[in-house]
Amino acid sequence: MRYDVMIIGGGPGGYTAANKAGRNGLKTILFEKDQIGGTCLNRGCIPMKALIQSAHVYKDAKQGEMFGVLAENTSLDYGKVKERRDSVVSTLRGGIEKSLKANKVETVKGFAQIIDKDKISCNGEIYEGDHIIIAAGSIPAIPPIEGREFAITSDDVLEKDHQLKDSIIIIGGGVIGCEIADAFSGFGVKVTVIEMADRLLPTLDRELGTRLAMFFRKKGIDVICSAAVKKIGEDHSVTYTDKKGEEQTVTADEVLIATGRRANIASLVSEDFSLETGRGIVSDENGRTNVDSIYVIGDARQGNIQLAHVAEAQGENIIDLILGRQPSHDMSVIPSGVYTDPEIASVGIGEDELKEKGIAYQARKYLTGANGKCLIENSDSGFVKIITVDDVIVGGQIITPHATELIGELTVAVQKKLKVSELSEVVHPHPTISEMIWDAVKE
């Protein structure tokens, strides 16, 4: 049997592409060696946000007196936290499996390997098709630190039966490390974050990482930046060199390595077939590899932004190309979010980049302290910042409750190249956090 589209990987990019292909009448097969949903659903975005939500509820219960709600003998049952996490994951996975079946996508569980431009081997069988989409995702990137075998990764925390310890050292102050740090701190764990860069969230504008470090220290999280980790001890000690070049050691009950993720492409292509690879599968801007019939999306693609919604949009765009259409989605403007408390979200060009390029700009900022809804929710100090060049909105940053929900509006503004005057014309509801966007652009 021959297929129109064969997809390797059942994560957000893979199952989204498969569903669109199926809806459009393409005979489609999807290979997944583990569980449908990939990293995002099974050991990433979704279980992480479920833990974060439990941490928020626990914090709110303990602080109820501030709101006139007395909750005595508040305690945490981490076993039930994990049960709810797993229930959410299971429910969503079931929904995805139903949608694949409804769209007549054939699914095969097993490790798939590309053996030719139109052939895939899986479970001892050969499958043939006109187009192959690689959506193999990523795995934790573990640096060659001495003693790394004494540490755990985010996979252990989010997918396995991990038990909370009294204290933890997190190596890596990027998005994954910071989200776990915030959640665990909310559960009452003593957290230390060690980051090699000079600030947290080093891929985002400096002000965002600096503000998050302030929030963390206020919560009792120790933040150590400009630190190069040298060794992890069997006793869960971490030895590092600080910004002065001096060696320091900290110890906790557990060490977690959260230093990013890398493309999961080991043995993906047979030795008898050539596909250009580097730090991932090499492709052009549309996901085309050096083999005409093979495409790559998501984390498996070299240089890709490792976000689920990026993989989803890329998957749909490639199905458009296969169908002879123009791509549906503009990939030049991508929002991102950090689900700490408060949340952080950004889109477009930041101040750091504009300064580096010598481009004149204006940053309009509105603070949470002047917003009624933020005060009602007892939010830490944050802001909405809108960045313009020649009055055109080119970027936005938000540190507020629900920032990841609000960033969609600024994403539209950046993608559509709206002027400040055009956004200010739109009446926003009161009292809401979203009206901070309106307040930031009013003259």
C-alpha positions as CSV (number, residue, x, y, z in Angstrom):
1,M,0.0,0.0,0.0
2,R,1.3,3.5,-0.9
3,Y,0.5,6.6,1.1
4,D,0.3,10.3,0.1
5,V,2.0,11.4,3.3
6,M,4.1,9.5,5.9
7,I,4.8,11.3,9.1
8,I,7.4,10.3,11.7
9,G,6.5,11.6,15.2
10,G,3.2,12.1,16.9
11,G,3.8,15.3,18.7
12,P,2.0,18.6,18.1
13,G,3.6,19.1,14.7
14,G,3.1,15.5,13.6
15,Y,-0.5,15.0,14.6
16,T,-1.5,18.5,13.4
17,A,0.0,17.8,10.0
18,A,-1.6,14.4,9.9
19,N,-5.1,15.7,10.8
20,K,-4.9,18.4,8.1
21,A,-3.7,15.9,5.6
22,G,-6.5,13.5,6.4
23,R,-9.1,16.3,6.3
24,N,-7.9,17.1,2.8
25,G,-8.3,13.6,1.5
26,L,-4.6,12.6,1.6
27,K,-3.9,9.0,2.5
28,T,-1.8,9.5,5.6
29,I,0.1,7.3,8.0
30,L,1.7,8.5,11.3
31,F,4.5,6.7,13.1
32,E,5.1,7.2,16.9
33,K,7.4,5.1,18.9
34,D,6.0,6.1,22.3
35,Q,2.7,7.9,23.1
36,I,0.7,10.2,20.8
37,G,1.2,13.8,21.9
38,G,5.0,13.8,21.9
39,T,7.1,15.8,24.3
40,C,4.6,18.6,24.7
41,L,1.7,16.5,25.9
42,N,3.5,13.7,27.7
43,R,6.6,15.2,29.3
44,G,6.6,18.9,28.5
45,C,4.1,21.8,28.2
46,I,0.9,20.1,29.4
47,P,2.2,18.2,32.5
48,M,4.4,21.2,33.4
49,K,1.4,23.6,33.3
50,A,-0.7,21.1,35.3
51,L,2.0,21.2,38.1
52,I,2.1,24.9,37.9
53,Q,-1.6,25.2,38.3
54,S,-1.5,23.0,41.4
55,A,1.2,25.2,42.8
56,H,-0.9,28.3,42.2
57,V,-3.9,26.8,44.0
58,Y,-1.8,25.7,46.9
59,K,-0.3,29.2,47.2
60,D,-3.7,30.8,47.0
61,A,-5.1,28.5,49.7
62,K,-2.2,29.4,52.0
63,Q,-2.7,33.1,51.3
64,G,-6.5,32.9,51.6
65,E,-6.7,35.1,54.7
66,M,-5.5,38.1,52.6
67,F,-8.7,37.7,50.6
68,G,-10.9,37.1,53.6
69,V,-10.9,33.3,53.1
70,L,-9.7,31.2,56.1
71,A,-8.4,27.8,55.1
72,E,-7.0,26.0,58.1
73,N,-4.6,23.1,58.0
74,T,-3.8,23.5,54.4
75,S,-1.4,20.8,53.1
76,L,-0.1,19.4,49.9
77,D,-0.7,15.9,48.6
78,Y,1.8,15.6,45.8
79,G,0.5,12.1,44.8
80,K,-2.9,13.7,44.0
81,V,-1.1,16.5,42.1
82,K,0.6,13.9,39.9
83,E,-2.7,12.0,39.5
84,R,-4.4,15.2,38.2
85,R,-1.4,15.9,35.9
86,D,-1.7,12.4,34.4
87,S,-5.5,12.7,34.1
88,V,-5.2,15.9,32.1
89,V,-2.5,14.3,29.8
90,S,-4.6,11.2,29.3
91,T,-7.8,13.1,28.5
92,L,-6.0,15.2,25.9
93,R,-4.2,12.2,24.4
94,G,-7.5,10.5,24.0
95,G,-8.9,13.5,22.2
96,I,-6.0,13.6,19.8
97,E,-6.3,9.9,19.0
98,K,-10.0,10.3,18.3
99,S,-9.3,13.2,15.9
100,L,-6.7,11.1,14.0
101,K,-9.2,8.3,13.7
102,A,-11.9,10.7,12.5
103,N,-9.6,12.0,9.9
104,K,-8.8,8.5,8.7
105,V,-5.1,8.7,9.7
106,E,-3.5,5.3,10.1
107,T,-1.2,5.2,13.2
108,V,1.6,2.8,13.8
109,K,3.4,2.4,17.1
110,G,7.1,1.7,16.7
111,F,10.5,3.2,15.8
112,A,10.4,4.4,12.2
113,Q,13.5,4.8,10.0
114,I,13.9,6.4,6.6
115,I,15.5,4.0,4.2
116,D,14.9,5.8,0.9
117,K,13.3,9.0,-0.4
118,D,9.9,7.3,-0.4
119,K,10.3,4.4,2.1
120,I,10.1,4.0,5.8
121,S,10.9,0.9,7.8
122,C,9.0,0.2,11.1
123,N,8.5,-3.0,13.0
124,G,10.1,-5.0,10.3
125,E,7.7,-3.8,7.6
126,I,8.4,-1.4,4.7
127,Y,6.0,1.5,4.0
128,E,6.0,3.6,0.8
129,G,4.7,7.1,0.2
130,D,5.0,10.2,-1.9
131,H,6.0,12.6,0.9
132,I,7.7,12.1,4.2
133,I,7.5,14.6,7.1
134,I,10.0,14.3,9.9
135,A,8.4,15.5,13.2
136,A,10.7,13.5,15.6
137,G,10.9,16.2,18.3
138,S,13.7,16.6,20.8
139,I,15.2,15.1,24.0
140,P,16.9,16.8,27.0
141,A,20.4,18.1,26.1
142,I,22.8,16.9,28.8
143,P,26.1,18.8,28.9
144,P,29.3,16.7,29.6
145,I,29.4,17.6,33.3
146,E,31.3,15.2,35.5
147,G,28.7,13.4,37.7
148,R,25.8,14.1,35.4
149,E,24.5,10.6,36.1
150,F,23.6,11.8,39.6
151,A,21.1,14.3,38.2
152,I,17.6,14.0,36.8
153,T,16.0,15.8,33.9
154,S,12.6,17.4,33.2
155,D,11.4,14.1,31.7
156,D,11.9,12.5,35.1
157,V,9.8,15.3,36.8
158,L,7.0,15.5,34.3
159,E,6.5,11.9,33.1
160,K,7.7,9.5,35.8
161,D,6.8,8.9,39.4
162,H,9.0,11.6,40.8
163,Q,8.9,12.4,44.5
164,L,9.3,15.9,45.9
165,K,12.5,16.5,48.0
166,D,13.1,19.2,50.6
167,S,15.6,20.9,48.3
168,I,16.7,20.9,44.7
169,I,19.4,22.5,42.6
170,I,18.4,23.3,39.0
171,I,21.2,23.7,36.5
172,G,19.8,26.0,33.8
173,G,17.9,29.2,34.1
174,G,16.0,29.0,30.8
175,V,12.3,28.5,30.4
176,I,12.2,24.9,31.5
177,G,14.4,25.5,34.5
178,C,12.5,28.6,35.6
179,E,9.1,27.0,35.3
180,I,10.1,24.0,37.4
181,A,11.8,26.3,39.9
182,D,8.7,28.3,40.4
183,A,6.4,25.3,40.7
184,F,8.6,23.5,43.1
185,S,9.1,26.6,45.2
186,G,5.3,26.9,45.3
187,F,5.2,23.4,46.7
188,G,7.5,24.4,49.5
189,V,10.8,23.0,48.1
190,K,14.0,25.0,48.7
191,V,15.2,25.8,45.2
192,T,18.5,27.0,43.8
193,V,18.9,27.9,40.2
194,I,22.4,28.0,38.6
195,E,22.7,29.7,35.1
196,M,25.8,30.1,33.0
197,A,24.6,33.3,31.4
198,D,24.6,36.6,33.3
199,R,20.8,36.5,33.8
200,L,17.8,34.2,33.8
201,L,16.0,33.6,30.5
202,P,19.1,34.6,28.4
203,T,17.3,34.2,25.1
204,L,14.8,36.9,26.0
205,D,15.3,40.7,26.7
206,R,17.5,41.4,29.6
207,E,14.8,43.2,31.6
208,L,12.6,40.1,31.6
209,G,15.2,37.8,33.1
210,T,16.3,40.5,35.6
211,R,12.7,41.0,36.7
212,L,12.1,37.3,37.1
213,A,15.2,36.9,39.2
214,M,13.8,39.6,41.5
215,F,10.5,37.7,41.8
216,F,12.4,34.5,42.5
217,R,14.5,35.9,45.3
218,K,11.4,37.4,46.8
219,K,10.0,33.9,47.0
220,G,13.2,32.5,48.6
221,I,14.6,31.0,45.4
222,D,18.4,31.3,45.3
223,V,19.5,32.6,41.8
224,I,23.2,32.2,40.8
225,C,24.1,33.6,37.4
226,S,27.4,33.8,35.5
227,A,28.2,30.3,36.9
228,A,29.9,27.5,35.1
229,V,29.1,24.1,36.6
230,K,32.1,21.8,36.9
231,K,30.9,18.8,38.8
232,I,27.8,17.1,40.3
233,G,28.6,14.9,43.3
234,E,26.9,11.6,44.4
235,D,25.8,13.6,47.5
236,H,23.9,16.0,45.1
237,S,26.4,18.7,45.6
238,V,27.2,21.0,42.6
239,T,30.6,22.6,42.2
240,Y,30.7,25.7,40.0
241,T,33.0,28.6,39.1
242,D,31.4,32.0,39.9
243,K,31.7,35.2,38.0
244,K,34.9,36.1,39.9
245,G,36.5,32.8,38.8
246,E,36.3,31.3,42.3
247,E,35.1,27.8,42.9
248,Q,31.9,27.3,45.0
249,T,29.8,24.4,46.1
250,V,26.2,24.1,47.0
251,T,24.3,21.0,48.1
252,A,20.7,19.9,48.0
253,D,18.6,16.7,48.1
254,E,18.3,16.5,44.4
255,V,19.9,18.0,41.2
256,L,18.0,18.6,38.0
257,I,19.7,19.4,34.6
258,A,17.5,21.8,32.5
259,T,20.0,23.0,29.9
260,G,17.7,22.9,26.9
261,R,16.8,20.2,24.4
262,R,18.3,18.8,21.2
263,A,16.9,17.2,18.1
264,N,15.9,13.6,18.5
265,I,17.3,12.3,15.2
266,A,19.6,9.4,16.3
267,S,19.2,6.5,13.8
268,L,16.3,8.3,12.1
269,V,17.9,7.8,8.7
270,S,19.5,4.5,7.6
271,E,23.2,4.4,6.9
272,D,22.4,3.6,3.2
273,F,20.5,6.8,2.7
274,S,21.8,10.4,2.8
275,L,19.9,13.3,4.4
276,E,21.8,16.5,5.3
277,T,22.0,16.9,9.1
278,G,23.8,19.1,11.6
279,R,22.3,20.0,14.9
280,G,19.1,18.7,13.6
281,I,17.8,18.0,10.1
282,V,18.9,20.8,7.7
283,S,16.1,22.4,5.6
284,D,15.1,25.6,3.9
285,E,12.7,28.2,5.4
286,N,9.7,26.0,4.2
287,G,11.0,22.8,5.8
288,R,12.3,21.2,2.6
289,T,15.3,19.1,3.1
290,N,18.0,18.3,0.5
291,V,15.7,15.4,-0.7
292,D,12.7,16.8,-2.5
293,S,10.1,14.4,-1.0
294,I,11.2,14.8,2.6
295,Y,10.3,17.7,4.9
296,V,11.1,18.5,8.6
297,I,9.2,20.4,11.2
298,G,9.5,21.3,14.9
299,D,12.4,20.5,17.2
300,A,14.0,18.0,14.8
301,R,14.7,20.9,12.4
302,Q,18.1,22.6,12.7
303,G,17.8,26.1,14.1
304,N,14.1,25.9,14.8
305,I,12.3,27.7,17.6
306,Q,11.5,24.9,20.0
307,L,7.8,25.7,20.7
308,A,4.8,23.5,20.1
309,H,2.8,26.1,18.2
310,V,5.7,26.6,15.8
311,A,5.7,22.9,15.0
312,E,2.0,22.9,14.5
313,A,2.0,25.9,12.1
314,Q,5.0,24.4,10.2
315,G,3.1,21.1,9.9
316,E,0.1,22.7,8.4
317,N,2.2,24.8,6.1
318,I,3.9,21.7,4.7
319,I,0.5,20.1,4.0
320,D,-0.4,23.2,2.1
321,L,2.7,22.9,0.0
322,I,2.0,19.2,-0.7
323,L,-1.5,20.3,-1.8
324,G,-0.1,22.9,-4.1
325,R,-1.3,25.8,-2.0
326,Q,0.4,28.8,-0.4
327,P,1.3,28.3,3.3
328,S,-1.5,29.3,5.6
329,H,0.7,30.7,8.4
330,D,3.2,33.5,8.6
331,M,6.2,32.2,10.5
332,S,7.9,35.5,10.8
333,V,6.1,36.5,14.1
334,I,6.2,34.0,16.9
335,P,4.9,34.6,20.4
336,S,6.5,32.9,23.4
337,G,5.5,32.4,27.0
338,V,7.0,31.6,30.4
339,Y,4.5,30.1,32.8
340,T,6.0,31.4,36.0
341,D,4.0,33.5,38.6
342,P,3.5,36.1,37.2
343,E,3.6,34.9,33.6
344,I,6.0,36.3,31.1
345,A,5.3,36.6,27.4
346,S,6.9,38.3,24.4
347,V,6.7,38.7,20.7
348,G,8.6,40.5,17.9
349,I,11.7,42.5,18.3
350,G,13.0,43.4,21.8
351,E,14.9,46.4,23.0
352,D,18.2,44.6,23.2
353,E,18.1,43.7,19.5
354,L,17.1,47.2,18.5
355,K,19.9,48.8,20.6
356,E,22.4,46.3,19.1
357,K,21.4,47.2,15.6
358,G,21.3,51.0,16.3
359,I,17.7,51.3,15.4
360,A,15.8,54.2,17.0
361,Y,12.7,53.0,18.8
362,Q,10.2,54.0,21.5
363,A,9.1,51.7,24.4
364,R,5.7,52.4,25.9
365,K,5.3,50.8,29.3
366,Y,2.3,50.5,31.7
367,L,2.8,49.1,35.2
368,T,0.7,46.5,37.0
369,G,0.5,48.8,40.0
370,A,-1.8,51.1,38.2
371,N,-4.1,48.3,37.0
372,G,-7.2,47.5,39.1
373,K,-7.4,43.8,38.1
374,C,-3.7,43.2,38.9
375,L,-4.2,44.7,42.3
376,I,-7.3,42.6,42.9
377,E,-5.3,39.5,42.0
378,N,-2.4,40.6,44.2
379,S,0.1,40.4,41.3
380,D,3.8,41.1,41.8
381,S,5.1,44.2,40.1
382,G,5.1,43.8,36.3
383,F,4.3,45.7,33.1
384,V,3.1,45.7,29.6
385,K,5.7,47.1,27.2
386,I,5.0,48.0,23.6
387,I,7.9,48.7,21.3
388,T,7.5,50.8,18.2
389,V,9.7,52.0,15.3
390,D,8.4,55.0,13.4
391,D,5.1,54.5,15.3
392,V,4.7,50.9,14.0
393,I,4.4,48.2,16.7
394,V,7.3,45.8,16.2
395,G,7.4,44.1,19.6
396,G,5.7,43.6,22.9
397,Q,6.5,42.2,26.3
398,I,4.2,41.4,29.2
399,I,4.8,40.4,32.8
400,T,1.4,40.0,34.4
401,P,-1.1,37.3,35.5
402,H,-2.3,35.6,32.3
403,A,0.4,37.2,30.1
404,T,0.4,34.2,27.8
405,E,-3.2,34.8,27.1
406,L,-2.7,38.6,26.4
407,I,0.3,38.2,24.1
408,G,-2.0,37.1,21.3
409,E,-3.3,40.6,20.8
410,L,0.2,42.0,20.5
411,T,1.1,39.2,18.1
412,V,-1.7,40.4,15.8
413,A,-0.5,44.0,16.2
414,V,3.1,43.0,15.2
415,Q,2.1,40.6,12.4
416,K,-0.3,43.2,10.9
417,K,2.2,46.0,11.4
418,L,-0.4,48.1,13.3
419,K,0.4,51.7,14.3
420,V,0.0,52.8,17.9
421,S,-2.9,55.0,16.8
422,E,-4.7,52.0,15.3
423,L,-4.4,49.9,18.4
424,S,-5.4,52.8,20.7
425,E,-8.7,53.1,18.7
426,V,-9.8,49.7,20.0
427,V,-11.8,50.0,23.2
428,H,-10.8,47.4,25.8
429,P,-13.0,46.2,28.7
430,H,-12.6,47.4,32.3
431,P,-11.5,46.2,34.7
432,T,-9.2,43.7,33.0
433,I,-5.5,43.1,32.7
434,S,-5.9,43.4,28.9
435,E,-6.7,47.1,29.3
436,M,-3.0,47.6,30.2
437,I,-2.3,47.2,26.5
438,W,-4.8,50.0,25.8
439,D,-3.4,52.2,28.5
440,A,0.2,51.7,27.2
441,V,-0.8,53.0,23.7
442,K,-3.0,55.9,24.7
443,E,-1.6,59.3,24.0
